[in-house]
Amino acid sequence: EVLVDPAITIKAIGHQWYWTYEYSDYNSSDEQ
C-alpha cells in the first residue's frame, strides 16, 4: 500500500494547475 501525504497531493495538484494555466497562456500569446 502506498500512503500519500495530503500536503504533497495538494501541492502537486496546485503545481499542475499552474503549469496548465501557464501553458495555455503561452499558446494564446503564440497564436497572435
PDB file of N, CA, C, O and CB in Angstrom:
ATOM      1  N   GLU A   1       0.832  -1.202   0.000  1.00  0.00           N
ATOM      2  CA  GLU A   1       0.000   0.000   0.000  1.00  0.00           C
ATOM      3  C   GLU A   1       0.868   1.255   0.000  1.00  0.00           C
ATOM      4  O   GLU A   1       1.925   1.295   0.631  1.00  0.00           O
ATOM      5  CB  GLU A   1      -0.942   0.004   1.216  1.00  0.00           C
ATOM      6  N   VAL A   2       0.417   2.250  -0.699  1.00  0.00           N
ATOM      7  CA  VAL A   2       1.169   3.498  -0.780  1.00  0.00           C
ATOM      8  C   VAL A   2       0.414   4.592  -0.049  1.00  0.00           C
ATOM      9  O   VAL A   2      -0.748   4.871  -0.344  1.00  0.00           O
ATOM     10  CB  VAL A   2       1.422   3.900  -2.251  1.00  0.00           C
ATOM     11  N   LEU A   3       1.096   5.211   0.915  1.00  0.00           N
ATOM     12  CA  LEU A   3       0.466   6.302   1.655  1.00  0.00           C
ATOM     13  C   LEU A   3       0.914   7.627   1.056  1.00  0.00           C
ATOM     14  O   LEU A   3       2.109   7.875   0.894  1.00  0.00           O
ATOM     15  CB  LEU A   3       0.818   6.231   3.171  1.00  0.00           C
ATOM     16  N   VAL A   4      -0.042   8.463   0.733  1.00  0.00           N
ATOM     17  CA  VAL A   4       0.278   9.755   0.126  1.00  0.00           C
ATOM     18  C   VAL A   4      -0.001  10.866   1.122  1.00  0.00           C
ATOM     19  O   VAL A   4      -1.073  10.919   1.724  1.00  0.00           O
ATOM     20  CB  VAL A   4      -0.533   9.975  -1.174  1.00  0.00           C
ATOM     21  N   ASP A   5       0.966  11.747   1.291  1.00  0.00           N
ATOM     22  CA  ASP A   5       0.805  12.868   2.210  1.00  0.00           C
ATOM     23  C   ASP A   5      -0.143  13.886   1.575  1.00  0.00           C
ATOM     24  O   ASP A   5       0.147  14.396   0.493  1.00  0.00           O
ATOM     25  CB  ASP A   5       2.186  13.522   2.552  1.00  0.00           C
ATOM     26  N   PRO A   6      -1.268  14.191   2.224  1.00  0.00           N
ATOM     27  CA  PRO A   6      -2.245  15.148   1.672  1.00  0.00           C
ATOM     28  C   PRO A   6      -1.603  16.460   1.252  1.00  0.00           C
ATOM     29  O   PRO A   6      -1.998  17.046   0.244  1.00  0.00           O
ATOM     30  CB  PRO A   6      -3.335  15.427   2.690  1.00  0.00           C
ATOM     31  N   ALA A   7      -0.629  16.925   2.004  1.00  0.00           N
ATOM     32  CA  ALA A   7       0.032  18.194   1.691  1.00  0.00           C
ATOM     33  C   ALA A   7       0.771  18.087   0.355  1.00  0.00           C
ATOM     34  O   ALA A   7       0.768  19.027  -0.440  1.00  0.00           O
ATOM     35  CB  ALA A   7       1.015  18.592   2.822  1.00  0.00           C
ATOM     36  N   ILE A   8       1.397  16.943   0.120  1.00  0.00           N
ATOM     37  CA  ILE A   8       2.125  16.739  -1.137  1.00  0.00           C
ATOM     38  C   ILE A   8       1.135  16.654  -2.299  1.00  0.00           C
ATOM     39  O   ILE A   8       1.386  17.186  -3.381  1.00  0.00           O
ATOM     40  CB  ILE A   8       2.997  15.452  -1.068  1.00  0.00           C
ATOM     41  N   THR A   9       0.003  15.973  -2.061  1.00  0.00           N
ATOM     42  CA  THR A   9      -1.011  15.843  -3.106  1.00  0.00           C
ATOM     43  C   THR A   9      -1.539  17.204  -3.510  1.00  0.00           C
ATOM     44  O   THR A   9      -1.654  17.503  -4.699  1.00  0.00           O
ATOM     45  CB  THR A   9      -2.161  14.951  -2.636  1.00  0.00           C
ATOM     46  N   ILE A  10      -1.859  18.030  -2.527  1.00  0.00           N
ATOM     47  CA  ILE A  10      -2.378  19.375  -2.802  1.00  0.00           C
ATOM     48  C   ILE A  10      -1.336  20.200  -3.547  1.00  0.00           C
ATOM     49  O   ILE A  10      -1.661  20.930  -4.483  1.00  0.00           O
ATOM     50  CB  ILE A  10      -2.785  20.085  -1.489  1.00  0.00           C
ATOM     51  N   LYS A  11      -0.097  20.077  -3.129  1.00  0.00           N
ATOM     52  CA  LYS A  11       0.984  20.835  -3.760  1.00  0.00           C
ATOM     53  C   LYS A  11       1.146  20.401  -5.218  1.00  0.00           C
ATOM     54  O   LYS A  11       1.357  21.236  -6.097  1.00  0.00           O
ATOM     55  CB  LYS A  11       2.313  20.643  -2.986  1.00  0.00           C
ATOM     56  N   ALA A  12       1.048  19.114  -5.467  1.00  0.00           N
ATOM     57  CA  ALA A  12       1.190  18.593  -6.824  1.00  0.00           C
ATOM     58  C   ALA A  12       0.044  19.077  -7.710  1.00  0.00           C
ATOM     59  O   ALA A  12       0.263  19.472  -8.856  1.00  0.00           O
ATOM     60  CB  ALA A  12       1.239  17.056  -6.808  1.00  0.00           C
ATOM     61  N   ILE A  13      -1.177  19.045  -7.176  1.00  0.00           N
ATOM     62  CA  ILE A  13      -2.338  19.499  -7.937  1.00  0.00           C
ATOM     63  C   ILE A  13      -2.212  20.989  -8.241  1.00  0.00           C
ATOM     64  O   ILE A  13      -2.491  21.422  -9.359  1.00  0.00           O
ATOM     65  CB  ILE A  13      -3.647  19.213  -7.163  1.00  0.00           C
ATOM     66  N   GLY A  14      -1.794  21.769  -7.255  1.00  0.00           N
ATOM     67  CA  GLY A  14      -1.629  23.208  -7.444  1.00  0.00           C
ATOM     68  C   GLY A  14      -0.586  23.493  -8.506  1.00  0.00           C
ATOM     69  O   GLY A  14      -0.761  24.390  -9.330  1.00  0.00           O
ATOM     70  N   HIS A  15       0.494  22.736  -8.490  1.00  0.00           N
ATOM     71  CA  HIS A  15       1.564  22.933  -9.466  1.00  0.00           C
ATOM     72  C   HIS A  15       1.070  22.562 -10.861  1.00  0.00           C
ATOM     73  O   HIS A  15       1.378  23.237 -11.843  1.00  0.00           O
ATOM     74  CB  HIS A  15       2.813  22.095  -9.092  1.00  0.00           C
ATOM     75  N   GLN A  16       0.296  21.475 -10.933  1.00  0.00           N
ATOM     76  CA  GLN A  16      -0.226  21.035 -12.225  1.00  0.00           C
ATOM     77  C   GLN A  16      -1.164  22.092 -12.802  1.00  0.00           C
ATOM     78  O   GLN A  16      -1.126  22.375 -14.000  1.00  0.00           O
ATOM     79  CB  GLN A  16      -0.961  19.683 -12.085  1.00  0.00           C
ATOM     80  N   TRP A  17      -1.998  22.671 -11.952  1.00  0.00           N
ATOM     81  CA  TRP A  17      -2.930  23.705 -12.415  1.00  0.00           C
ATOM     82  C   TRP A  17      -2.158  24.924 -12.903  1.00  0.00           C
ATOM     83  O   TRP A  17      -2.488  25.506 -13.936  1.00  0.00           O
ATOM     84  CB  TRP A  17      -3.911  24.106 -11.288  1.00  0.00           C
ATOM     85  N   TYR A  18      -1.137  25.301 -12.161  1.00  0.00           N
ATOM     86  CA  TYR A  18      -0.334  26.472 -12.528  1.00  0.00           C
ATOM     87  C   TYR A  18       0.366  26.224 -13.861  1.00  0.00           C
ATOM     88  O   TYR A  18       0.427  27.110 -14.712  1.00  0.00           O
ATOM     89  CB  TYR A  18       0.706  26.797 -11.423  1.00  0.00           C
ATOM     90  N   TRP A  19       0.894  25.010 -14.035  1.00  0.00           N
ATOM     91  CA  TRP A  19       1.590  24.673 -15.277  1.00  0.00           C
ATOM     92  C   TRP A  19       0.611  24.698 -16.448  1.00  0.00           C
ATOM     93  O   TRP A  19       0.939  25.189 -17.528  1.00  0.00           O
ATOM     94  CB  TRP A  19       2.266  23.284 -15.166  1.00  0.00           C
ATOM     95  N   THR A  20      -0.596  24.165 -16.229  1.00  0.00           N
ATOM     96  CA  THR A  20      -1.612  24.148 -17.285  1.00  0.00           C
ATOM     97  C   THR A  20      -2.006  25.565 -17.668  1.00  0.00           C
ATOM     98  O   THR A  20      -2.151  25.874 -18.850  1.00  0.00           O
ATOM     99  CB  THR A  20      -2.851  23.356 -16.837  1.00  0.00           C
ATOM    100  N   TYR A  21      -2.181  26.428 -16.671  1.00  0.00           N
ATOM    101  CA  TYR A  21      -2.562  27.820 -16.926  1.00  0.00           C
ATOM    102  C   TYR A  21      -1.446  28.532 -17.690  1.00  0.00           C
ATOM    103  O   TYR A  21      -1.701  29.264 -18.646  1.00  0.00           O
ATOM    104  CB  TYR A  21      -2.868  28.560 -15.596  1.00  0.00           C
ATOM    105  N   GLU A  22      -0.217  28.308 -17.256  1.00  0.00           N
ATOM    106  CA  GLU A  22       0.928  28.956 -17.886  1.00  0.00           C
ATOM    107  C   GLU A  22       1.081  28.462 -19.329  1.00  0.00           C
ATOM    108  O   GLU A  22       1.393  29.245 -20.226  1.00  0.00           O
ATOM    109  CB  GLU A  22       2.221  28.684 -17.076  1.00  0.00           C
ATOM    110  N   TYR A  23       0.861  27.170 -19.547  1.00  0.00           N
ATOM    111  CA  TYR A  23       0.990  26.577 -20.876  1.00  0.00           C
ATOM    112  C   TYR A  23      -0.098  27.120 -21.804  1.00  0.00           C
ATOM    113  O   TYR A  23       0.169  27.430 -22.965  1.00  0.00           O
ATOM    114  CB  TYR A  23       0.910  25.034 -20.793  1.00  0.00           C
ATOM    115  N   SER A  24      -1.336  27.236 -21.285  1.00  0.00           N
ATOM    116  CA  SER A  24      -2.450  27.742 -22.078  1.00  0.00           C
ATOM    117  C   SER A  24      -2.220  29.205 -22.440  1.00  0.00           C
ATOM    118  O   SER A  24      -2.507  29.623 -23.562  1.00  0.00           O
ATOM    119  CB  SER A  24      -3.776  27.579 -21.316  1.00  0.00           C
ATOM    120  N   ASP A  25      -1.704  29.980 -21.492  1.00  0.00           N
ATOM    121  CA  ASP A  25      -1.446  31.394 -21.729  1.00  0.00           C
ATOM    122  C   ASP A  25      -0.362  31.552 -22.800  1.00  0.00           C
ATOM    123  O   ASP A  25      -0.410  32.476 -23.612  1.00  0.00           O
ATOM    124  CB  ASP A  25      -1.024  32.099 -20.415  1.00  0.00           C
ATOM    125  N   TYR A  26       0.597  30.657 -22.792  1.00  0.00           N
ATOM    126  CA  TYR A  26       1.679  30.705 -23.780  1.00  0.00           C
ATOM    127  C   TYR A  26       1.118  30.443 -25.178  1.00  0.00           C
ATOM    128  O   TYR A  26       1.501  31.111 -26.138  1.00  0.00           O
ATOM    129  CB  TYR A  26       2.788  29.669 -23.436  1.00  0.00           C
ATOM    130  N   ASN A  27       0.216  29.475 -25.289  1.00  0.00           N
ATOM    131  CA  ASN A  27      -0.386  29.157 -26.581  1.00  0.00           C
ATOM    132  C   ASN A  27      -1.204  30.330 -27.102  1.00  0.00           C
ATOM    133  O   ASN A  27      -1.150  30.643 -28.291  1.00  0.00           O
ATOM    134  CB  ASN A  27      -1.267  27.908 -26.470  1.00  0.00           C
ATOM    135  N   SER A  28      -1.957  30.978 -26.228  1.00  0.00           N
ATOM    136  CA  SER A  28      -2.793  32.107 -26.630  1.00  0.00           C
ATOM    137  C   SER A  28      -1.923  33.235 -27.172  1.00  0.00           C
ATOM    138  O   SER A  28      -2.256  33.843 -28.189  1.00  0.00           O
ATOM    139  CB  SER A  28      -3.647  32.607 -25.445  1.00  0.00           C
ATOM    140  N   SER A  29      -0.823  33.514 -26.504  1.00  0.00           N
ATOM    141  CA  SER A  29       0.065  34.591 -26.936  1.00  0.00           C
ATOM    142  C   SER A  29       0.755  34.218 -28.248  1.00  0.00           C
ATOM    143  O   SER A  29       1.012  35.081 -29.088  1.00  0.00           O
ATOM    144  CB  SER A  29       1.113  34.899 -25.846  1.00  0.00           C
ATOM    145  N   ASP A  30       1.049  32.947 -28.418  1.00  0.00           N
ATOM    146  CA  ASP A  30       1.767  32.492 -29.600  1.00  0.00           C
ATOM    147  C   ASP A  30       0.884  32.565 -30.849  1.00  0.00           C
ATOM    148  O   ASP A  30       1.382  32.793 -31.951  1.00  0.00           O
ATOM    149  CB  ASP A  30       2.273  31.064 -29.393  1.00  0.00           C
ATOM    150  N   GLU A  31      -0.433  32.368 -30.673  1.00  0.00           N
ATOM    151  CA  GLU A  31      -1.348  32.399 -31.812  1.00  0.00           C
ATOM    152  C   GLU A  31      -1.433  33.797 -32.406  1.00  0.00           C
ATOM    153  O   GLU A  31      -1.619  33.946 -33.614  1.00  0.00           O
ATOM    154  CB  GLU A  31      -2.739  31.920 -31.394  1.00  0.00           C
ATOM    155  N   GLN A  32      -1.300  34.809 -31.584  1.00  0.00           N
ATOM    156  CA  GLN A  32      -1.368  36.178 -32.078  1.00  0.00           C
ATOM    157  C   GLN A  32      -0.035  36.525 -32.723  1.00  0.00           C
ATOM    158  O   GLN A  32       0.142  37.640 -33.214  1.00  0.00           O
ATOM    159  CB  GLN A  32      -1.712  37.177 -30.933  1.00  0.00           C
TER     160      GLN A  32
END
